[in-house]
Amino acid sequence: MTPDKQAFPSVWTRPRKERREQPVLSRGQIVKAALELLDAEGLEALSMRKLGARLNAGATSMYSHVANKDELIELVVDEVFGEIEIPGEGESVEWRAAVRRCARSLRAAFLRHPWVASVLGEAGLAYLGPNMMRFSDAMLGVFEDAGFSLEQADQAVTTVGAYTMGVAITEAAWLTTVNRSGQSEQEWMERLLPAAEEAARDAYPRLQRLYAAQRERAAKGGALDDSFDDGLASVLDGLEARLKAGGA
Protein backbone atom coordinates (compact mmCIF):
# COMPACT_ATOMS: atom_id res chain seq x y z
CA MET A 1 0.00 0.00 0.00
CA THR A 2 1.53 3.30 -1.06
CA PRO A 3 1.25 6.35 1.24
CA ASP A 4 -1.24 8.12 -1.03
CA LYS A 5 -3.56 5.08 -0.93
CA GLN A 6 -3.23 4.59 2.80
CA ALA A 7 -6.72 4.47 4.32
CA PHE A 8 -5.70 6.47 7.40
CA PRO A 9 -2.48 8.45 7.92
CA SER A 10 -1.05 6.65 10.90
CA VAL A 11 2.08 4.78 11.88
CA TRP A 12 -0.19 1.88 12.89
CA THR A 13 -1.81 1.53 9.44
CA ARG A 14 1.29 2.08 7.31
CA PRO A 15 3.09 -1.16 6.47
CA ARG A 16 6.70 -1.21 7.54
CA LYS A 17 9.22 -1.04 4.76
CA GLU A 18 11.25 -4.14 4.05
CA ARG A 19 14.94 -3.62 4.71
CA ARG A 20 17.80 -5.63 3.33
CA GLU A 21 20.26 -4.21 5.83
CA GLN A 22 19.96 -3.69 9.56
CA PRO A 23 19.17 0.02 10.14
CA VAL A 24 21.49 2.12 12.26
CA LEU A 25 18.65 3.02 14.62
CA SER A 26 15.76 0.94 15.91
CA ARG A 27 12.25 2.27 16.37
CA GLY A 28 12.64 1.67 20.09
CA GLN A 29 15.72 3.89 20.27
CA ILE A 30 13.91 6.69 18.46
CA VAL A 31 10.86 6.48 20.73
CA LYS A 32 13.00 6.34 23.89
CA ALA A 33 14.96 9.44 22.85
CA ALA A 34 11.76 11.31 21.93
CA LEU A 35 10.21 10.46 25.31
CA GLU A 36 13.29 11.71 27.15
CA LEU A 37 13.28 14.93 25.11
CA LEU A 38 9.60 15.55 25.78
CA ASP A 39 9.94 14.90 29.50
CA ALA A 40 12.99 17.17 29.78
CA GLU A 41 11.99 20.08 27.54
CA GLY A 42 8.31 19.78 26.66
CA LEU A 43 6.36 19.47 23.45
CA GLU A 44 7.68 22.72 21.98
CA ALA A 45 11.18 21.25 21.92
CA LEU A 46 10.24 18.20 19.85
CA SER A 47 11.26 18.26 16.21
CA MET A 48 12.65 15.64 13.88
CA ARG A 49 15.79 17.71 13.44
CA LYS A 50 16.41 18.09 17.18
CA LEU A 51 15.68 14.43 17.78
CA GLY A 52 18.13 13.46 15.03
CA ALA A 53 20.80 15.59 16.65
CA ARG A 54 20.10 13.98 20.03
CA LEU A 55 20.53 10.55 18.45
CA ASN A 56 23.49 11.66 16.36
CA ALA A 57 21.68 10.23 13.35
CA GLY A 58 20.76 11.45 9.90
CA ALA A 59 17.25 11.87 8.58
CA THR A 60 17.41 8.68 6.53
CA SER A 61 17.93 6.53 9.62
CA MET A 62 14.91 8.10 11.33
CA TYR A 63 12.52 8.32 8.41
CA SER A 64 12.91 4.63 7.69
CA HIS A 65 10.89 4.12 10.91
CA VAL A 66 8.87 7.33 11.30
CA ALA A 67 7.44 9.26 8.36
CA ASN A 68 6.85 12.51 10.23
CA LYS A 69 6.34 14.14 13.62
CA ASP A 70 2.69 13.04 13.78
CA GLU A 71 3.71 9.39 13.58
CA LEU A 72 6.37 10.00 16.21
CA ILE A 73 3.75 11.39 18.60
CA GLU A 74 1.56 8.31 18.05
CA LEU A 75 4.49 6.09 18.97
CA VAL A 76 5.45 8.05 22.07
CA VAL A 77 1.87 8.25 23.35
CA ASP A 78 1.61 4.48 23.00
CA GLU A 79 4.90 4.14 24.90
CA VAL A 80 3.38 6.05 27.82
CA PHE A 81 0.36 3.75 27.84
CA GLY A 82 2.79 0.86 28.13
CA GLU A 83 3.62 2.11 31.64
CA ILE A 84 0.07 1.66 32.90
CA GLU A 85 -0.62 -1.24 35.24
CA ILE A 86 -3.48 -3.47 34.13
CA PRO A 87 -4.98 -6.70 35.52
CA GLY A 88 -3.25 -9.83 34.29
CA GLU A 89 -5.04 -12.47 32.24
CA GLY A 90 -7.14 -14.63 34.56
CA GLU A 91 -6.27 -12.51 37.58
CA SER A 92 -9.03 -12.63 40.19
CA VAL A 93 -9.58 -9.08 41.44
CA GLU A 94 -12.83 -7.40 42.53
CA TRP A 95 -13.83 -5.16 39.64
CA ARG A 96 -13.87 -1.88 41.54
CA ALA A 97 -10.42 -2.56 42.97
CA ALA A 98 -9.12 -3.43 39.50
CA VAL A 99 -10.54 -0.25 37.97
CA ARG A 100 -9.12 1.88 40.81
CA ARG A 101 -5.67 0.40 40.26
CA CYS A 102 -5.77 1.03 36.51
CA ALA A 103 -7.14 4.56 36.92
CA ARG A 104 -4.49 5.48 39.50
CA SER A 105 -1.78 4.09 37.24
CA LEU A 106 -3.16 6.04 34.25
CA ARG A 107 -3.23 9.26 36.27
CA ALA A 108 0.32 8.66 37.50
CA ALA A 109 1.58 8.13 33.94
CA PHE A 110 0.01 11.41 32.81
CA LEU A 111 1.58 13.25 35.74
CA ARG A 112 5.00 11.77 34.92
CA HIS A 113 4.60 12.93 31.33
CA PRO A 114 2.48 16.13 31.53
CA TRP A 115 2.99 16.93 27.83
CA VAL A 116 0.72 13.97 26.96
CA ALA A 117 -2.35 16.05 27.80
CA SER A 118 -1.61 18.52 25.02
CA VAL A 119 -1.14 15.91 22.27
CA LEU A 120 -4.03 13.51 22.84
CA GLY A 121 -6.23 15.35 20.38
CA GLU A 122 -3.44 15.29 17.79
CA ALA A 123 -2.34 11.69 18.26
CA GLY A 124 -4.17 10.40 15.19
CA LEU A 125 -4.96 6.72 15.51
CA ALA A 126 -2.99 6.29 18.71
CA TYR A 127 -5.75 4.01 20.00
CA LEU A 128 -4.53 1.40 17.49
CA GLY A 129 -1.14 1.22 19.22
CA PRO A 130 -0.42 -2.14 20.92
CA ASN A 131 -0.07 -0.69 24.42
CA MET A 132 -3.25 1.38 24.22
CA MET A 133 -5.15 -1.60 22.78
CA ARG A 134 -3.75 -3.78 25.58
CA PHE A 135 -5.01 -1.26 28.15
CA SER A 136 -8.44 -0.87 26.52
CA ASP A 137 -8.98 -4.60 26.08
CA ALA A 138 -8.00 -5.33 29.68
CA MET A 139 -10.36 -2.66 31.00
CA LEU A 140 -13.21 -4.00 28.87
CA GLY A 141 -12.50 -7.43 30.34
CA VAL A 142 -12.72 -6.11 33.90
CA PHE A 143 -16.17 -4.65 33.29
CA GLU A 144 -17.41 -7.66 31.29
CA ASP A 145 -16.35 -9.99 34.11
CA ALA A 146 -18.31 -7.77 36.51
CA GLY A 147 -21.49 -8.35 34.50
CA PHE A 148 -21.57 -5.48 32.03
CA SER A 149 -22.30 -6.27 28.39
CA LEU A 150 -19.54 -5.40 25.91
CA GLU A 151 -21.34 -2.20 24.86
CA GLN A 152 -21.95 -1.24 28.49
CA ALA A 153 -18.33 -2.04 29.32
CA ASP A 154 -17.22 0.29 26.53
CA GLN A 155 -19.32 3.10 28.02
CA ALA A 156 -17.89 2.39 31.46
CA VAL A 157 -14.30 2.45 30.19
CA THR A 158 -14.99 5.73 28.38
CA THR A 159 -16.50 7.25 31.55
CA VAL A 160 -13.65 6.19 33.83
CA GLY A 161 -11.08 7.26 31.23
CA ALA A 162 -12.71 10.66 30.75
CA TYR A 163 -12.74 11.30 34.50
CA THR A 164 -9.18 10.10 35.05
CA MET A 165 -7.63 11.91 32.10
CA GLY A 166 -9.64 15.06 32.79
CA VAL A 167 -8.35 15.23 36.36
CA ALA A 168 -4.80 14.30 35.32
CA ILE A 169 -4.72 16.95 32.59
CA THR A 170 -5.79 19.63 35.09
CA GLU A 171 -3.28 18.41 37.66
CA ALA A 172 -0.49 18.26 35.08
CA ALA A 173 -1.15 21.88 34.10
CA TRP A 174 -1.20 22.85 37.78
CA LEU A 175 2.06 21.06 38.56
CA THR A 176 3.71 22.60 35.50
CA THR A 177 2.78 26.05 36.79
CA VAL A 178 4.09 25.19 40.26
CA ASN A 179 7.37 23.86 38.87
CA ARG A 180 7.91 27.01 36.84
CA SER A 181 7.49 29.08 40.00
CA GLY A 182 10.51 27.44 41.60
CA GLN A 183 8.45 26.63 44.69
CA SER A 184 7.26 23.33 46.08
CA GLU A 185 3.61 22.37 45.74
CA GLN A 186 3.16 22.87 49.48
CA GLU A 187 4.70 26.35 49.36
CA TRP A 188 2.52 27.33 46.42
CA MET A 189 -0.65 26.15 48.16
CA GLU A 190 0.26 27.97 51.35
CA ARG A 191 0.37 31.22 49.37
CA LEU A 192 -2.52 30.58 46.97
CA LEU A 193 -5.32 29.35 49.23
CA PRO A 194 -5.25 32.19 51.78
CA ALA A 195 -5.33 34.63 48.87
CA ALA A 196 -8.29 32.75 47.38
CA GLU A 197 -10.08 32.82 50.73
CA GLU A 198 -9.60 36.56 51.00
CA ALA A 199 -10.82 37.13 47.43
CA ALA A 200 -14.00 35.13 48.18
CA ARG A 201 -14.68 36.81 51.54
CA ASP A 202 -18.20 38.26 52.01
CA ALA A 203 -19.33 38.03 48.37
CA TYR A 204 -18.81 34.28 47.89
CA PRO A 205 -19.26 32.54 51.26
CA ARG A 206 -19.42 28.99 49.89
CA LEU A 207 -16.17 29.40 48.00
CA GLN A 208 -14.58 30.90 51.09
CA ARG A 209 -15.55 27.84 53.15
CA LEU A 210 -14.33 25.56 50.38
CA TYR A 211 -10.93 27.24 50.15
CA ALA A 212 -10.57 27.12 53.92
CA ALA A 213 -11.28 23.38 53.92
CA GLN A 214 -8.83 22.85 51.06
CA ARG A 215 -6.16 24.75 52.97
CA GLU A 216 -6.60 22.44 55.96
CA ARG A 217 -6.37 19.34 53.75
CA ALA A 218 -3.34 20.71 51.91
CA ALA A 219 -1.55 21.22 55.22
CA LYS A 220 -1.86 17.49 55.89
CA GLY A 221 -0.52 16.52 52.46
CA GLY A 222 -1.97 14.15 49.85
CA ALA A 223 -4.88 16.47 49.02
CA LEU A 224 -4.77 15.80 45.27
CA ASP A 225 -4.64 12.03 45.77
CA ASP A 226 -7.58 12.12 48.18
CA SER A 227 -9.61 14.31 45.84
CA PHE A 228 -8.95 12.00 42.89
CA ASP A 229 -9.93 8.89 44.85
CA ASP A 230 -13.13 10.52 46.14
CA GLY A 231 -14.18 11.51 42.62
CA LEU A 232 -13.35 8.09 41.23
CA ALA A 233 -15.42 6.46 43.97
CA SER A 234 -18.40 8.57 42.89
CA VAL A 235 -17.95 7.42 39.28
CA LEU A 236 -17.75 3.78 40.35
CA ASP A 237 -20.76 4.16 42.64
CA GLY A 238 -22.77 5.34 39.65
CA LEU A 239 -21.60 2.48 37.45
CA GLU A 240 -22.31 -0.06 40.19
CA ALA A 241 -25.80 1.35 40.73
CA ARG A 242 -26.55 1.04 37.01
CA LEU A 243 -25.20 -2.51 36.97
CA LYS A 244 -27.40 -3.54 39.91
CA ALA A 245 -30.42 -1.87 38.29
CA GLY A 246 -29.78 -3.77 35.08
CA GLY A 247 -29.31 -0.59 33.04
CA ALA A 248 -25.57 -0.19 32.99
Phi, psi and chi 1 to 4 in degrees:
 res  aa     phi    psi   chi1   chi2   chi3   chi4
   1 MET       -  121.6 -178.1 -177.8  -65.8      -
   2 THR   -79.9  156.1   57.6      -      -      -
   3 PRO   -54.4  -37.8  -27.2   35.8      -      -
   4 ASP   -73.0  -17.1   58.4  -37.0      -      -
   5 LYS  -103.1    4.1  -67.3 -176.4  178.8  179.7
   6 GLN   -64.3  128.8 -170.8  177.3  -19.9      -
   7 ALA   -60.8  -43.6      -      -      -      -
   8 PHE  -135.5  133.9  -60.8   97.8      -      -
   9 PRO   -74.6   96.5   27.4  -32.7      -      -
  10 SER  -155.8  147.5  168.9      -      -      -
  11 VAL   -64.4  -24.4   70.4      -      -      -
  12 TRP   -84.0  -14.6  -55.1  118.1      -      -
  13 THR  -109.2   -6.6   58.9      -      -      -
  14 ARG   -91.4  122.1  174.8  175.1   56.3   76.9
  15 PRO   -61.3  141.3  -20.6   32.3      -      -
  16 ARG   -70.0  144.6  -68.1 -161.6 -174.3 -168.6
  17 LYS   -74.5  142.8  -63.3  177.9 -178.7  178.6
  18 GLU   -76.9  138.0  -65.8 -176.6    5.3      -
  19 ARG  -125.0  132.7  -57.3  179.3 -175.7   85.7
  20 ARG   -81.4  -28.4  -64.7 -178.6  179.4  178.9
  21 GLU  -117.4  151.4  -61.1  179.6   -0.3      -
  22 GLN   -67.3  123.1 -174.2   68.0   21.8      -
  23 PRO   -66.7  156.0   24.1  -33.2      -      -
  24 VAL   -63.8  -40.8  176.1      -      -      -
  25 LEU  -112.1  149.3  -71.6  173.9      -      -
  26 SER   -98.1  161.6   68.4      -      -      -
  27 ARG   -60.9  -39.5  175.4 -179.1  -78.8 -175.0
  28 GLY   -60.5  -39.5      -      -      -      -
  29 GLN   -64.5  -41.0  -72.2  174.0  -53.3      -
  30 ILE   -64.1  -46.3  -65.5  170.6      -      -
  31 VAL   -65.0  -42.8  172.4      -      -      -
  32 LYS   -60.6  -44.3 -178.8  175.4 -177.7  -68.5
  33 ALA   -66.7  -38.9      -      -      -      -
  34 ALA   -64.9  -40.8      -      -      -      -
  35 LEU   -63.1  -43.4 -175.6   59.7      -      -
  36 GLU   -63.9  -40.1  -69.0  172.6  -10.7      -
  37 LEU   -65.2  -44.1  178.0   60.2      -      -
  38 LEU   -64.3  -43.0  -75.4  162.3      -      -
  39 ASP   -65.8  -35.8  -73.5  -13.4      -      -
  40 ALA   -81.8  -37.7      -      -      -      -
  41 GLU  -126.1   -7.2  -57.7 -177.1   36.5      -
  42 GLY    89.5  171.8      -      -      -      -
  43 LEU   -62.4  -35.4 -177.1   61.8      -      -
  44 GLU   -61.3  -24.9  -61.1   78.7    8.9      -
  45 ALA   -83.8  -12.0      -      -      -      -
  46 LEU   -81.1  121.4 -178.5   64.1      -      -
  47 SER  -150.0  155.8   69.3      -      -      -
  48 MET   -63.1  -36.1  -61.4  -62.1  -78.5      -
  49 ARG   -66.3  -45.9  177.6  179.3  -62.9  179.8
  50 LYS   -67.0  -37.4 -169.7  164.9 -173.6  176.6
  51 LEU   -65.8  -40.6 -176.2   60.1      -      -
  52 GLY   -60.9  -40.4      -      -      -      -
  53 ALA   -65.8  -38.4      -      -      -      -
  54 ARG   -64.4  -34.3 -169.5 -178.9 -174.4   94.6
  55 LEU   -90.9   -4.9  -72.1  163.8      -      -
  56 ASN    55.6   45.8 -165.4   27.3      -      -
  57 ALA  -132.9  151.6      -      -      -      -
  58 GLY   -81.9  169.5      -      -      -      -
  59 ALA   -61.9  -36.0      -      -      -      -
  60 THR   -59.9  -42.8  -57.3      -      -      -
  61 SER   -62.3  -36.1  -61.8      -      -      -
  62 MET   -80.1  -44.3  -67.9  178.9   55.3      -
  63 TYR   -72.3  -11.2  -75.6  116.9      -      -
  64 SER   -71.5  -18.8   62.0      -      -      -
  65 HIS  -108.4  -37.6  -67.7  -71.4      -      -
  66 VAL  -129.5  121.6 -176.5      -      -      -
  67 ALA   -74.6  -30.0      -      -      -      -
  68 ASN  -165.3 -179.4   49.9   47.5      -      -
  69 LYS   -64.7  -35.0 -176.4  177.2  174.5  179.7
  70 ASP   -61.0  -42.8  -69.9  -20.9      -      -
  71 GLU   -65.7  -37.3  -72.4 -165.5   -1.7      -
  72 LEU   -61.1  -42.6  179.7   61.3      -      -
  73 ILE   -63.8  -40.5  -72.7  174.8      -      -
  74 GLU   -57.6  -44.0  -75.1 -175.1  -38.1      -
  75 LEU   -65.4  -42.8  -71.8  166.9      -      -
  76 VAL   -71.7  -38.3 -178.4      -      -      -
  77 VAL   -60.1  -42.5  167.1      -      -      -
  78 ASP   -65.1  -33.9 -167.5   64.9      -      -
  79 GLU   -62.3  -40.8 -171.9   74.4    6.8      -
  80 VAL   -63.7  -41.0  171.2      -      -      -
  81 PHE   -66.5  -20.4  -90.4   81.4      -      -
  82 GLY   -69.8  -14.2      -      -      -      -
  83 GLU   -84.4  -11.6  -60.4  175.9    6.2      -
  84 ILE   -79.5  133.4  -60.6  167.8      -      -
  85 GLU   -78.7  128.6 -177.7 -178.7    1.2      -
  86 ILE  -129.0  160.2   62.5  172.1      -      -
  87 PRO   -63.9  142.2  -20.3   32.1      -      -
  88 GLY   -77.0  159.5      -      -      -      -
  89 GLU   -59.8  126.4 -170.5   70.5   31.8      -
  90 GLY    77.6    3.0      -      -      -      -
  91 GLU   -71.0  131.4 -177.5  179.5   -9.0      -
  92 SER   -94.6  100.7  179.0      -      -      -
  93 VAL  -136.3  135.1 -177.9      -      -      -
  94 GLU   -55.7  136.5 -170.7  -89.9  -29.5      -
  95 TRP   -60.9  -38.4   73.4  -89.7      -      -
  96 ARG   -66.2  -39.3  -72.3 -176.3   60.8  130.3
  97 ALA   -64.9  -39.0      -      -      -      -
  98 ALA   -66.1  -42.3      -      -      -      -
  99 VAL   -66.4  -41.8  172.8      -      -      -
 100 ARG   -58.4  -44.4  -82.3 -163.6  -58.8  -88.5
 101 ARG   -63.2  -44.3 -170.4  171.5   73.1 -172.6
 102 CYS   -65.4  -43.4  -70.0      -      -      -
 103 ALA   -64.7  -41.9      -      -      -      -
 104 ARG   -63.9  -39.0  -72.3  168.7  177.6  165.9
 105 SER   -68.4  -38.4 -175.9      -      -      -
 106 LEU   -63.7  -45.7  174.6   60.0      -      -
 107 ARG   -60.4  -44.5  170.2 -179.6  171.9 -115.5
 108 ALA   -62.2  -38.8      -      -      -      -
 109 ALA   -64.5  -40.4      -      -      -      -
 110 PHE   -67.5  -34.4  -88.3   51.7      -      -
 111 LEU   -74.7  -29.1  -65.5 -178.1      -      -
 112 ARG   -71.4  -29.9  -76.5 -166.8  -59.7  -88.1
 113 HIS  -127.1   70.9  -49.4  -70.8      -      -
 114 PRO   -61.1  -21.5   19.2  -31.6      -      -
 115 TRP   -65.0  -21.0   51.7  -93.3      -      -
 116 VAL   -56.9  -38.5  171.2      -      -      -
 117 ALA   -56.2  -35.8      -      -      -      -
 118 SER   -84.7   -6.0   59.0      -      -      -
 119 VAL  -114.2   -6.1  -58.6      -      -      -
 120 LEU   -58.1  -38.7  -78.4  179.7      -      -
 121 GLY   -73.8  -11.6      -      -      -      -
 122 GLU  -112.9    9.9  -54.4  170.7   12.7      -
 123 ALA   -87.4   16.6      -      -      -      -
 124 GLY    55.4 -125.9      -      -      -      -
 125 LEU   -97.5   43.9  -57.4 -175.1      -      -
 126 ALA   -57.4  -27.0      -      -      -      -
 127 TYR   -68.5   -7.8   57.5   85.7      -      -
 128 LEU   -91.9   -1.4  -64.8 -178.2      -      -
 129 GLY   -68.1  147.8      -      -      -      -
 130 PRO   -60.7  -36.9   20.0  -32.2      -      -
 131 ASN   -72.6  -40.1  -72.5  -38.5      -      -
 132 MET   -68.5  -37.3 -167.4  175.9  -73.4      -
 133 MET   -67.3  -37.5  -67.8 -178.2   76.8      -
 134 ARG   -60.6  -45.4  163.6 -177.5  160.4  -89.5
 135 PHE   -63.0  -48.7  169.3   78.7      -      -
 136 SER   -63.3  -43.5  -61.0      -      -      -
 137 ASP   -65.6  -40.4 -165.5   71.8      -      -
 138 ALA   -64.5  -41.0      -      -      -      -
 139 MET   -66.3  -40.8  -71.9  -69.6  -77.1      -
 140 LEU   -59.0  -40.6  -72.5  170.6      -      -
 141 GLY   -63.5  -38.6      -      -      -      -
 142 VAL   -60.1  -46.4  168.2      -      -      -
 143 PHE   -72.9  -36.9  -77.1  107.3      -      -
 144 GLU   -62.2  -43.8  -89.9 -160.9  -46.5      -
 145 ASP   -63.2  -25.9  -70.0  -14.0      -      -
 146 ALA   -78.8  -12.7      -      -      -      -
 147 GLY   117.8   -0.6      -      -      -      -
 148 PHE   -77.2  145.6  -66.5   77.9      -      -
 149 SER   -71.0  169.4   69.7      -      -      -
 150 LEU   -61.5  -41.8 -178.1   58.8      -      -
 151 GLU   -66.2  -41.0  -68.6   75.4   15.3      -
 152 GLN   -66.8  -37.6  -66.7  162.5   -6.4      -
 153 ALA   -63.2  -39.3      -      -      -      -
 154 ASP   -62.3  -42.7 -179.4   46.3      -      -
 155 GLN   -63.4  -40.0  -68.5  177.3  -15.7      -
 156 ALA   -65.6  -43.6      -      -      -      -
 157 VAL   -62.0  -42.5  171.5      -      -      -
 158 THR   -61.5  -42.1  -61.7      -      -      -
 159 THR   -65.7  -47.9  -59.5      -      -      -
 160 VAL   -64.8  -41.6  171.4      -      -      -
 161 GLY   -63.5  -41.7      -      -      -      -
 162 ALA   -63.9  -43.0      -      -      -      -
 163 TYR   -63.8  -50.2  167.6   74.3      -      -
 164 THR   -62.8  -48.4  -57.5      -      -      -
 165 MET   -69.9  -34.7  -71.5 -172.1  -78.0      -
 166 GLY   -62.0  -45.4      -      -      -      -
 167 VAL   -65.6  -45.0  170.5      -      -      -
 168 ALA   -64.0  -38.4      -      -      -      -
 169 ILE   -62.8  -44.0  -73.4  169.6      -      -
 170 THR   -64.5  -43.6  -58.4      -      -      -
 171 GLU   -65.1  -39.7  -72.3 -179.7  -23.9      -
 172 ALA   -62.3  -42.1      -      -      -      -
 173 ALA   -64.2  -40.6      -      -      -      -
 174 TRP   -63.0  -47.9  156.1 -101.2      -      -
 175 LEU   -66.7  -33.1  -67.8  174.6      -      -
 176 THR   -63.5  -42.5  -62.5      -      -      -
 177 THR   -63.1  -43.8  -60.3      -      -      -
 178 VAL   -62.2  -45.0  171.9      -      -      -
 179 ASN   -61.9  -37.9  -69.4  -24.5      -      -
 180 ARG   -67.7  -23.9  -74.4  174.2  179.6  167.4
 181 SER   -75.1  -18.0   74.4      -      -      -
 182 GLY    80.7    5.6      -      -      -      -
 183 GLN  -106.4  163.7  -59.1  175.0   63.8      -
 184 SER   -77.9  164.6   69.4      -      -      -
 185 GLU   -61.4  -39.6 -177.1 -178.5  -13.9      -
 186 GLN   -64.2  -43.5 -171.1   69.8   26.9      -
 187 GLU   -62.8  -41.9  -70.3  170.5  -24.4      -
 188 TRP   -63.1  -44.9 -176.9  -90.6      -      -
 189 MET   -64.9  -37.5  -66.6  -70.2  -80.7      -
 190 GLU   -64.8  -25.3  -73.3  173.3   -3.9      -
 191 ARG   -89.9  -39.5  -67.2 -178.3   59.3 -164.0
 192 LEU   -72.5  -49.2  173.5   64.3      -      -
 193 LEU   -65.4  -40.9  -70.1  174.5      -      -
 194 PRO   -61.6  -36.9  -26.2   36.9      -      -
 195 ALA   -65.8  -39.2      -      -      -      -
 196 ALA   -66.1  -41.4      -      -      -      -
 197 GLU   -58.0  -46.0  -83.1 -173.5   73.8      -
 198 GLU   -64.4  -39.9 -175.5   60.0   33.1      -
 199 ALA   -65.3  -31.1      -      -      -      -
 200 ALA   -88.4   -8.4      -      -      -      -
 201 ARG   -56.4  136.8 -171.7  177.2  -59.1  -80.9
 202 ASP    73.8  -58.0  -60.3  -31.8      -      -
 203 ALA   -75.8  -32.1      -      -      -      -
 204 TYR  -131.0   75.2  -52.1  104.4      -      -
 205 PRO   -63.3  -35.3   22.5  -33.6      -      -
 206 ARG   -67.9  -42.8  -63.3  173.0 -172.4   83.4
 207 LEU   -63.8  -37.3  -77.2  176.1      -      -
 208 GLN   -62.0  -44.3 -175.7 -177.0   -2.6      -
 209 ARG   -64.9  -38.6  -65.4 -160.0  -52.4  -87.9
 210 LEU   -63.7  -46.5  177.1   63.2      -      -
 211 TYR   -64.4  -35.8  -66.7  141.7      -      -
 212 ALA   -64.5  -42.8      -      -      -      -
 213 ALA   -65.8  -39.8      -      -      -      -
 214 GLN   -64.4  -36.6  -71.1  177.0  -17.4      -
 215 ARG   -64.7  -39.5 -179.4  161.0   52.6   84.9
 216 GLU   -66.0  -42.4  -69.3  179.0    8.7      -
 217 ARG   -66.2  -40.3  -73.1 -161.6  -59.1  -88.8
 218 ALA   -62.7  -33.7      -      -      -      -
 219 ALA   -65.8  -24.9      -      -      -      -
 220 LYS   -87.7  -15.7  -61.4  175.7 -177.0  177.2
 221 GLY    86.0  158.4      -      -      -      -
 222 GLY    73.6   17.3      -      -      -      -
 223 ALA   -62.6  -42.1      -      -      -      -
 224 LEU   -66.3  -41.0  -68.7 -179.9      -      -
 225 ASP   -62.6  -45.2  -69.2  -18.4      -      -
 226 ASP   -62.9  -42.4  -68.9  -16.6      -      -
 227 SER   -63.7  -42.1  177.8      -      -      -
 228 PHE   -62.9  -46.1  174.5   78.6      -      -
 229 ASP   -64.0  -38.3  -74.0  -16.7      -      -
 230 ASP   -64.2  -44.4  -74.0  -13.6      -      -
 231 GLY   -65.1  -41.4      -      -      -      -
 232 LEU   -63.2  -39.4 -179.4   59.7      -      -
 233 ALA   -60.0  -38.8      -      -      -      -
 234 SER   -64.3  -41.7  -64.2      -      -      -
 235 VAL   -62.0  -45.8  171.8      -      -      -
 236 LEU   -68.7  -34.4  -62.8 -179.0      -      -
 237 ASP   -59.1  -44.1  -74.9  -13.0      -      -
 238 GLY   -63.5  -43.7      -      -      -      -
 239 LEU   -66.0  -38.5  -69.0  172.8      -      -
 240 GLU   -67.0  -38.6 -175.2  171.3   20.0      -
 241 ALA   -64.0  -41.1      -      -      -      -
 242 ARG   -66.2  -38.4  -63.8 -163.8   69.8 -170.0
 243 LEU   -63.3  -46.0  177.6   61.8      -      -
 244 LYS   -65.4  -31.7  -70.0  178.6  177.2  177.5
 245 ALA   -81.8   -7.2      -      -      -      -
 246 GLY    80.7   12.8      -      -      -      -
 247 GLY  -126.1   33.7      -      -      -      -
 248 ALA   -59.5      -      -      -      -      -
